[in-house]
Structures are given as C-alpha cells and as structure tokens.
Amino acid sequence: MAAERIIGIDFGTSTSVVRVKRYKDGMPVEGGSVLDTNSVIFNGTYPTVPTLIQRTGDTAYYGYDAQVAKKKAILFHGFKTDLESPDEKRRQEARELTQEFLKYLAGVYKSQSEGGHLGEADDRERTIISYPVKWGSGTKKFMLEAAGQAGFPNVEGMDEAQVAIHAVTLQSESYLKKEGYLREGRPCTVLLIDMGAGTTDLALCRYMPGDSPVTETLVSWPVGGNV
C-alpha cells in the first residue's frame, strides 16, 4: 500500500512554511520522532519563506526574490490581515494576492515532491492549511478553495488554535503528564496566546487527550472580523 503524505501549510502574515510528513499503517515512514518533518526548501536553502510579492511591470517576484528592491516595483506584504477587511476593495485585492502566493508555494512544493526528499511518486497526498480562529466561515472556505486551485491536493482546514495545541502537547507530552495536566479521559483548559507578526490572537480551549484527541474552542479574542 502506498504511503500517505500529509502536507501542512502555515500561511503567515510575514512568513510561510510548508512541511511534509509521511505515514504508513498509521506510523511515520521515515521513523524517528513523531515530531520529525521534511521541509519544502526555498531558494535552495531556507525552510521558511517571506510572504511577499513584488511586481515590476508584468513580472512578479515571490518570497526571497521579492526582498531585493527593484526600480519602479510595487511590494505587497501583510495582505493576510486584509482578508477580513471591511473594505471590499482591500479584501478582494488580498484574496487575489493570497491566491497568487499559494500558487507560488504549490509550484515550489511540486518541484520537490517527486523523486526528491519529500516522498515517492505513488504517495497518497492530503493537504492541511491552517487559519485564525476568529476568521469567518467565508474566509476559511476561501483559503481551502484557494489552496486547491493553487495546485495542492485534497485540501482540508484546521484552525491555528488546534494546530498549536496538538503541536505543544506532542512536544511537551512527558512534562505535561508528569505535572498532571494531561490525563487520559480528563479534559484540561488551555489558554493559547498567538503573537504573530501582524496580529495577536487569544483562544481559550478545552483539550481532551487520548488516542484521538479533541480540541474545542470555548472563546476567542479579538472577535470575528476584528484584526
């Protein structure tokens, strides 16, 4: 049976990341720690990329290439925060820029996805893209559709609070169990503080540990639409 390749996309205000993890029969294919992942590499060196687009005439530059100032060029940055702007024109421009940047990310991923360090050609692929808790359903739906249209396969979404809680409970599992925070069948309450480059978000969550952990967001701040 072919391995399942899960593609994780963190589309950030200032920096974006694409990571890959492969599983077979529920176990990591490469072995090692459950936290080990393979990174999509940008400009031949970096596992992260600036969320930037620079245009000069009909030519567009992305990521690190967009950091190099060019004559009469227009630089677009921080457009993630405008995806829920009350101004329709700014919101539409942010959607177009987001779609364009996701297409760039997908192109870099595809160039490394077969015969490279990300897996085998017959892998079954699944994509998970994260987004802020406070985003409205329309913006979340847009992100899933945009990632799919960009070329990422079988796209699903997960809010950033769930992503962070799943990550930290794996990274600090031994400590959290020792201190009594994680007990099988017993929920714990988690305050998540996400201090990003463009916004700060708080989410109060109820986390139920176990083989199939469940995260429930009780309340988040700022409220939807307020960035």
N, C-alpha and C positions, 0 to 999 in steps of 0.2 A: 504494500500500500504506500502511496506517495505521502511525503511529509506535508504537514500543514505549516505554511509560512504566514505568520501574523505580522503585518506592517503597522507600526504605530506612528502617527503624525502628531507632533506638537507644533501647531501653527501659532507662533508667538508674536507679540507686538513688535519686539526688537529682533528676536532670534527664533529661528525654526529648526526643528530636529526631526529626522526620520530614522527610526530604528526597526530592526527585524529580529524576530525570534522564531525558531522552527521547532515543531513538536511532532512526535510520532507515538501513537498509542498513549497520548497524554503526558509524555515525558520529553524533556528537551533533547533534541537530536544531537547537539554538539557536546552534551554532557556538561560537567562543571556546575557552577552555581545557578540556581533558578533566576538569579538577577542578571546573568551574563546576556548581553545582546550584541548584535552586529550593527554597526552604524553605516548609513549611507554617507559617503565621503564627498565633500565639496571641494572643488579646485585642487583635487588630488591630495589634500592634506587634512581638512577640517571635518569633524563630526557634527558641527553645527553651522548654520548659515544666517547671515543678517537678512531680515525680512525687508528687503529694499528692491525698488525698481527705479532705474534711471533711463530716461528717454532723451534721445537727441535725434530729431527728425523722425524717420521711420524705423530707427534702430533702438532696440531695448536691451538693457543690461540688467542682470539679476545678481543678488547676493553680494559676494566679494567684488565681482566685476563692477557693481553699481557703486561701490565705495570710492572708486577712482573718479575724481571730478573731471568732467569733460566740458568743453566750451558749448555754451547755449543749451545745456542739458537741463532737464527738469527731474528732480529727485522726489520720489514718492516714498514716504515712510510713515509708520504708525497708523496705517489705514485699517488695521483690525479694529481700532477703537471707534471708527466711523461706521462699522457695520450695523450699529443700532442708533445711529444719529437721527434726531428728529427732523433733520434737514434731508428731504428726499434726494436732492441732487448729490449731496455728500455721500449719502447711503448708497446710491446707485454707483457712484464712482468707486467707492470702497469695495463693492461687490465685483466690479469689473477687474480691479487690481488684484483682489484675492483670487479670483478665478485664474488670472494670468500667472500669479506667483505659484499657485498649486500646480498648474500645468508645467511650470519650470521644475518644481520638486519632483513631479512624476517622471519627467524626462530624465533627470539625474538618476532617480531610482531605477528606471527601466534599463539604463545603460550599464548598471551594475547587477541586475537581478538574475541574469542567466550566464552560467559559466564563470561567474565571479565569486566573490566572498559571501554572497547573500543566500545561496542555496542552489538547488538543482532545477533544471528546466521543467520537470514534471511536478513541482510543488503545487499544492492547492493553496491559493492565496486568499487572505482575508485582511481587510484594512480597518483600523480603528482610528478615528480622528477625534480629538478632544476639543471642548469648547467651554466657555464660562458657564457656571450655574445660572447666573442671572439673565442670560440671553433668552429672548422669547422663542417660541416654537418655530416661528417663521425663519429666524436667523439660523437656528440649529438645522432646520431642514435644508436651508440654502447651502450650509457647509457640507452636508452629506452629498447633495447633488453636485456641488462644485468639485469636490474631490473625485467623484465618479466620472464626471465629464472631463476632468483633467487627465484621466487615464488610470487612476488607482482602482484595483478590482474589489468587488464585493464590500462596499463601504458601510461601516456601522459607526455610530457615535457614542461617546461617553463623556459625561461632564467632568470638568477638571478636578472637582472635589473627590469623586470616586476614584479617578486616576491616582491622585495624590495619596489617598488613604490606603488603597491597595498597595501602592509602592512602599509607603513607610512601614506598613505592618509586615511586609516581607523583609525589608531592610533591617528592621529593629525587632523582629519577632522574638528572639531569645530574651532581650531586655524587657519587652512589654509583658511577656509571660512571667518572667521572674518577679516583676513588680506587681503582678496581679491584674494588670489592665486587660489582658486577653485571656478569657476563659471560655472553653467550649460551651456553646449554648447560652452564654450570658452576654447581653449587649453592653457596649460601652459608648459613652458620648465623647465625640471628638470635635474640637473647635479647630477648623482649618483656616489659616491665615496665608493668603497667596499674595505676596508683594511682588508684582511684576514690573516690567519696565514702563508700562503705560498706565496700569491701573492696580488698585489694591482691592481684593475681594475677601470677604469672610463668609464661611459656611459652617453652620452647626449641624453635625451629622450624628446619626445613630448607626453604629457599626456592629454587625453580628458576625463574629469569627466562626470558622469551621471550614469544611472541605469545599463548600460553595458559599463563600462569604457574601453578605448582603449589606449594602450601604444605603441608608435613607437620609436624604437631606431634609432637615427639620425647618430650617430658615436660613436665608442668605441675605447679605448686605454688600453693596447697595441693592435696592430693589430693581426689578427688571426695567431695562431702558435707561437707567441712570448710571453712566460710566464715569 
